[in-house]
Amino acid sequence: MVGHTSISGAQVARELDTLVRLYGKPAYIVSDNGTEFTSRAILEWAGKNKVEWHNIDLGKPQQNGFIECCNGSLHDELLSEELFDSLADARRKLAIWRYDYNNVRSHSSLGNRTPAQTRRAFEQDESITPDALVQPQGPSYLTARASL
């Protein structure tokens, strides 16, 4: 999550490539119907990476409740509370908020653990089979020439 004034499907695809390298490939992604998520670049990325992409129904944010909860916290705790002097200031404050949200603050939905603690516990759980997370592969999607 990095502050931008706008974001294209090609930029989302590049960020997804980074996330796949770091955390492995998801089985599917659920998103809203923003133009950055319905672009040709995202359709190509999902096809080339064999990741199912599900768009929620228009006007049904509850179909993607996890991100809506995070978005609500972001809005209530940062966007409605802070004034940003510049894009760099917004990015700095967003990085601080994101660190707190993922590493400091416990979440009741995660058994009062932080997301970072939950991920570590998941990775260390010996009952989890090695294919529970799709393993990262080399980047196969270049976005420099993608249509938007």
Rosetta blueprint (number, residue, H / E / L):
1 M L
2 V L
3 G L
4 H L
5 T L
6 S L
7 I L
8 S L
9 G H
10 A H
11 Q H
12 V H
13 A H
14 R H
15 E H
16 L H
17 D H
18 T H
19 L H
20 V H
21 R H
22 L H
23 Y H
24 G L
25 K E
26 P L
27 A L
28 Y E
29 I E
30 V E
31 S E
32 D L
33 N L
34 G L
35 T L
36 E L
37 F L
38 T L
39 S L
40 R H
41 A H
42 I H
43 L H
44 E H
45 W H
46 A H
47 G H
48 K H
49 N H
50 K L
51 V L
52 E E
53 W E
54 H E
55 N E
56 I L
57 D L
58 L L
59 G L
60 K L
61 P H
62 Q H
63 Q H
64 N H
65 G H
66 F H
67 I H
68 E H
69 C H
70 C H
71 N H
72 G H
73 S H
74 L H
75 H H
76 D H
77 E H
78 L H
79 L H
80 S L
81 E L
82 E L
83 L L
84 F L
85 D L
86 S L
87 L H
88 A H
89 D H
90 A H
91 R H
92 R H
93 K H
94 L H
95 A H
96 I H
97 W H
98 R H
99 Y H
100 D H
101 Y H
102 N H
103 N H
104 V H
105 R L
106 S L
107 H E
108 S H
109 S H
110 L H
111 G L
112 N L
113 R E
114 T L
115 P H
116 A H
117 Q H
118 T H
119 R H
120 R H
121 A H
122 F H
123 E H
124 Q H
125 D L
126 E L
127 S L
128 I L
129 T L
130 P H
131 D H
132 A H
133 L L
134 V E
135 Q L
136 P L
137 Q L
138 G L
139 P L
140 S L
141 Y L
142 L L
143 T L
144 A L
145 R L
146 A L
147 S L
148 L L
